[in-house]
Amino acid sequence: MIDSDCIDIKWMKRAIYLASLGKGQTSPNPLVGAVILDKYRNLISEGFHSKSGMPHAEVMAFNNLKKDAKGGTIYVNLEPCCHHGLTPPCVDKVISSGVKKIFISIEDPDKRVSGQGIKKIKDAGIQVHLGLCAKESLELNRSFIHRNNTGKALGTLKWAMSIDGRVGLENGMSKWITNNYSRSLVHSYRADYDAVIIGGNTLRKDNPTLTTRGKKNQEPLRVVFTKTLDLPEKSNLWDCNVARTLVVYDSSTANTKYLKRIPDNVEIEKLSTDNPQSLSKLLAEKGCNNVLWECGPKLSTAAIKSGCIQELITFIAPKILGGSNSMNPLLDFEFRDMNDVFNLKEPEISIIGDDICVKSSFK
């Protein structure tokens, strides 16, 4: 006889897998999957939240039912919502379905829910089991949880460098340090984020496109954070048929006469400071759970200092650029003791052709 705990873990992991299928599409909502078994413990339906504005996982699963769920069990990786948003509350569907038991991996950090959905389900007489596969569920929805707890978008900083730690030559030339496979992988990584951020200098110097190259139906928002507004009249980012572009400028330093250079189809916001934390909060308010920073040394350093970066992705190419004046990925943090430096968790390392990709996060 198979242990019932193993069966429960199996179906919760299935719910978590289903939830992951919506990655990069659901913000500002979380990633949620649901699995429904009948009273004989047979699978009768499953579903996941595929996109913001579309049915939630529980609703999708109940809509896909092959037979009556009465007396059955539902597995969901996040507490069902109990408030009206773009869709009705999921707890009503759970309660009216007649299931006798629900396994919920973690509570919803959204203050509109945060335990209230669980209470409502318990009050309806349904058995609630909380905490199964919590570690996996917390990791899956890390960015959603971070945004709800901090009011800021979870940030990942990405850069590519030579094996001697240079991101460009003294004259500014940086194309291409890494190989074609690494650059293609970056396009895939972008698909997991709600926005990609650069500074004005990167726009002026590189004229990037900042898309997934078709790997995502709705491209991430492209964001230019500028102190001066001195941006080029012609830019790949001004083509908003490809993807939306947002220019955010520091109103205390920018020369607004440059606004006329920016086409009308580009969104514009102003902040009272060039502190990256203000930008992270603005993007969180716009529904971005996570953002990818692909900026130069100055903005990257400021973003780390202000606590906007939680994860790092570094591509290392087997090249030596040399030169004390060659470009570094970061500026001086002015550490004077090794006890003061930033420490990272154990990295995840992969080989991309002849490049190395290192993923890590701050402790």
Protein Blocks (a to p, Z undefined) as FASTA:
>chain_A
ZZfklmmmmmmmmmmmmmmmmgoklpcbdcdddddddfkopafbdcddfbghiacfklmm
mmmpcbdfehiacddfbdcdfbdcfbccfklmmmmnopabdcdfbdcfbfklnomlmmmm
mmnopacdehihklmmmmmmmmmmmmmmnopacddddddddfkopabdfkopabdfbdfk
lmmmmmmmmmmpcbdcddfklmmmnopnkinnhpafbacddddddfklpacfbdfklmmk
lpccdddddfklpcfklmmmpcfklccdddfbfbfklmmmmmmmnopabdcdfbdfklmm
mmmmnopafbdcdddddbdeejjkbccfbdcehiabfklpccddddddddehjaccdddd
dZZ
